[in-house]
Amino acid sequence: MSEVLQIVGRIVETADPERIILFGSAARGTMEPSGLWYAKDSVIATPKEVERYKDSPCLVFCPALREGIVLYDTPAA
């Protein structure tokens, strides 16, 4: 998990995201190595896009929001 936290820190530092959600096999704890490294995919969306597509079971937003783990959320002002 320390690798994931390092990645989150780099993303926050460089991209200033509103939220970072870990989803899929990584969030379920069933992720296995792919060759020498773990597979990592990123999905980038605006809050408006997430709101629009959050209930569409054919897109990644629905399962990510339902099963994902929030690793970073914008601190309250």
Secondary structure, DSSP 8 states (H G I E B T S, - for coil): -HHHHHHHHHHHHHH--SEEEE-THHHHT----BTTB---------HHHHHHHTT-TTSTHHHHHHH-EEEEE----
